[in-house]
């Protein structure tokens, strides 16, 4: 079981944010992969709710369960599938940018700590 996220840790809120964004990328990828599956119900993770859950000490899996929501389609399909590719692709791209930015912050923080340990 993973440790609760702490804003006072080395990476602050960014460690928990990276975990949530990674889980969200996986869920959005699953939606896109199942775009042609009859009856498939698209889901998404409410990033803010999942991050708050992690910061309150919930495990990654519990935070995901708390914050996962089914999508309500704008144009329901006849086969019951609720994946709308434009919505999924937009959410995936936005989340990927956030993931990259968070990862870059963590990378910079590791570099700072490394330089401090070397006495630079």
Secondary structure, 3 states (H helix, E strand, C coil): CCCCCCCCCCCCHHHHHHHHHHHHHHHHHHHHHCCCCCCCCCEEECHHHHHHHHHCCCCHHHHHHHHEEECCCCCCCCCCCCCCHHHHHHHHHHHHHHHHHHHHHHHHHHHHHHHHHHCC
